[in-house]
């Protein structure tokens, strides 16, 4: 499973790159606005330090303007994946951009039917939002399971990019199901390291070693 970092914070991305877990980055207008920096410069900066796909989202809702924005975003760097909404105009834009060789991330997916349309439009990634479905009493992970099975049935190339991940358990469930990608807030990535038995075991080992008075390295 590939890990994308869901943030536009360049310092946070740089910090996580050293872990070796960053396969890409996802941004959206809200994340860009939160940083308060120029959108184009932010995308260029992220793309310069991340070798994998970097999702940059259009804000237009009508096809011709959406395509224009998508082409501009794609021009910022070779690894930009243009993010478009799962609407009629969004899927038309997806198809047009894919025909030009541009990666496209179709976002705001909430049903299997929508995921099918995105795959048929040639989407590079489909982004189902599990957390938002959980918020309204549905089981977001059931949608991931169904999309993975459907894509396997028809050997679609579109990768399932699990979005709106709220917890470590969301990530674990998505990985077990076989989703291709998960986009994670930095907070959740750090939580993956944590287990109380790891901390307890490490403390015991270090305490025992300290009693010997020895050093691993020669003095």
Residue pairs with C-beta under 8 A, 6 or more apart in sequence:
1 174
1 175
1 179
1 180
1 181
1 182
2 23
2 24
2 52
2 180
2 181
2 182
3 21
3 22
3 23
3 24
3 181
3 182
3 183
3 184
3 189
4 22
4 23
4 24
4 25
4 26
4 52
4 53
4 55
4 161
4 181
4 182
4 183
4 184
5 12
5 13
5 16
5 22
5 24
5 25
5 26
5 183
5 184
5 185
5 186
5 189
6 25
6 26
6 27
6 31
6 163
6 165
6 183
6 184
6 185
7 13
7 25
7 27
7 31
7 185
7 186
8 27
8 31
8 32
8 34
8 35
8 42
8 46
9 35
9 186
10 35
10 42
10 45
10 46
10 49
12 186
13 22
13 25
13 46
13 49
13 50
14 49
15 186
16 22
16 186
16 189
17 49
17 50
19 189
21 189
22 50
22 52
23 52
23 181
24 50
24 52
24 53
24 54
24 55
24 81
24 181
24 183
25 46
25 50
25 52
25 53
25 54
25 55
26 54
26 55
26 83
26 105
26 127
26 161
26 163
26 183
27 42
27 43
27 46
27 54
27 55
27 56
27 57
27 83
28 55
28 57
28 83
28 107
29 57
29 59
32 39
32 42
35 42
39 56
40 76
43 54
43 56
43 73
43 76
43 77
43 80
44 76
44 77
46 54
47 54
47 76
47 77
47 78
47 79
47 80
48 77
50 79
51 79
52 79
53 79
53 80
53 81
53 103
53 105
53 124
53 125
54 77
54 79
54 80
54 81
55 80
55 81
55 82
55 83
55 105
55 107
55 125
56 73
56 76
56 80
56 81
56 82
56 83
57 82
57 83
57 84
57 107
58 66
58 69
58 70
58 73
58 82
58 83
58 84
58 85
58 93
59 69
60 66
60 68
60 69
61 85
61 87
61 89
62 89
63 89
63 92
63 93
66 84
66 89
66 90
66 93
67 92
67 93
67 96
67 97
70 82
70 84
70 93
70 96
70 97
70 102
70 104
71 97
71 100
71 102
73 80
73 82
74 80
74 82
74 97
74 100
74 102
79 103
80 102
80 103
81 102
81 103
81 104
81 105
81 124
81 125
82 93
82 97
82 102
82 103
82 104
82 105
83 104
83 105
83 106
83 107
83 127
84 90
84 91
84 93
84 94
84 97
84 104
84 105
84 106
84 107
85 106
85 107
85 108
86 106
86 107
86 108
86 109
86 114
86 117
86 118
90 106
91 106
91 117
91 118
91 121
92 121
93 104
94 104
94 106
94 118
94 121
94 122
94 123
95 121
95 122
97 104
98 104
98 121
98 122
98 123
98 124
99 122
103 124
103 125
104 122
104 123
104 124
104 125
105 123
105 124
105 125
105 126
105 127
105 161
106 118
106 121
106 123
106 125
106 126
106 127
107 127
107 163
108 127
108 129
109 115
109 118
109 126
109 127
109 128
109 129
109 147
110 128
110 129
110 132
110 133
110 143
111 143
112 143
112 146
112 147
112 150
115 126
115 128
115 147
115 150
115 151
115 158
115 160
116 150
118 126
118 158
119 126
119 151
119 154
119 156
119 157
119 158
122 158
123 158
124 157
124 158
124 159
125 158
125 159
125 160
125 161
125 181
126 147
126 158
126 159
126 160
126 161
127 161
127 162
127 163
127 183
128 140
128 143
128 144
128 147
128 160
128 161
128 162
128 163
129 140
129 163
129 164
130 140
130 141
130 143
130 144
130 162
130 163
130 164
130 165
130 166
130 170
130 174
131 140
131 164
131 165
131 166
131 170
132 140
132 164
133 139
133 140
133 143
133 164
134 140
134 166
140 164
140 170
141 170
141 173
141 174
141 177
144 160
144 162
144 173
144 174
144 177
144 179
145 177
147 160
148 160
148 177
148 178
148 179
150 156
151 158
151 160
159 180
159 181
160 179
160 180
160 181
161 179
161 180
161 181
161 182
161 183
162 170
162 171
162 174
162 179
162 181
162 182
162 183
163 183
165 171
165 174
165 182
165 183
165 184
165 185
165 188
166 188
167 188
167 191
168 188
168 191
168 192
170 182
170 188
171 182
171 184
171 188
171 192
174 182
175 182
